[in-house]
Amino acid sequence: MPLIEITLAEGREYARLRTLMHRIHEAVRDTLDVPDASVRVIVREVPPTHWSAGDVTLQERERD
């Protein structure tokens, strides 16, 4: 049972996330030749205040 986890900064529209999940689901299903019901996709959205790179949060980057 494939489990794909995606972590993104929050703020995207539901429709865009749903498309992402659908396309990843199809790619995994087709590549691994597994049944639809066996593919799991989890999208985790992280607030921009809780994600940093180079000691700068995403929220701080957005302000600059």
ZATI-350158 format. One record per residue (C-alpha): residue in three letters; x, y, z. Coordinates in nm, 3 decimals, padded with zeros to 5 digits. Layout:
ALA	X	Y	Z
...
// end
This chain:
MET	00.000	00.000	00.000
PRO	00.183	00.314	-00.118
LEU	00.160	00.615	00.114
ILE	00.265	00.950	-00.030
GLU	00.304	01.245	00.206
ILE	00.331	01.600	00.076
THR	00.412	01.897	00.296
LEU	00.327	02.245	00.167
ALA	00.297	02.592	00.306
GLU	-00.072	02.657	00.366
GLY	-00.269	02.895	00.153
ARG	-00.364	02.707	-00.162
GLU	-00.724	02.666	-00.273
TYR	-00.895	02.332	-00.211
ALA	-00.946	02.273	-00.585
ARG	-00.572	02.303	-00.649
LEU	-00.489	02.062	-00.365
ARG	-00.753	01.817	-00.490
THR	-00.599	01.826	-00.838
LEU	-00.255	01.763	-00.688
MET	-00.383	01.463	-00.491
HIS	-00.562	01.324	-00.796
ARG	-00.261	01.351	-01.024
ILE	-00.023	01.201	-00.769
HIS	-00.271	00.920	-00.708
GLU	-00.288	00.843	-01.081
ALA	00.091	00.856	-01.123
VAL	00.154	00.618	-00.833
ARG	-00.126	00.382	-00.934
ASP	-00.010	00.364	-01.296
THR	00.363	00.347	-01.220
LEU	00.333	00.077	-00.954
ASP	00.037	-00.100	-01.116
VAL	-00.163	-00.114	-00.793
PRO	-00.538	-00.085	-00.728
ASP	-00.689	00.259	-00.667
ALA	-00.793	00.168	-00.314
SER	-00.436	00.090	-00.212
VAL	-00.294	00.438	-00.285
ARG	-00.291	00.685	00.004
VAL	-00.207	01.053	-00.037
ILE	-00.170	01.287	00.261
VAL	-00.128	01.662	00.219
ARG	-00.002	01.848	00.523
GLU	-00.031	02.223	00.523
VAL	00.206	02.416	00.746
PRO	00.149	02.777	00.852
PRO	00.414	03.012	00.711
THR	00.513	03.101	01.068
HIS	00.607	02.736	01.134
TRP	00.837	02.681	00.834
SER	01.181	02.828	00.791
ALA	01.473	02.801	00.554
GLY	01.801	02.972	00.615
ASP	01.670	03.091	00.954
VAL	01.395	03.295	00.787
THR	01.029	03.191	00.812
LEU	00.811	03.187	00.504
GLN	00.604	03.462	00.659
GLU	00.915	03.680	00.695
ARG	01.009	03.609	00.331
GLU	00.661	03.716	00.217
ARG	00.707	04.051	00.392
ASP	01.032	04.128	00.208
// end
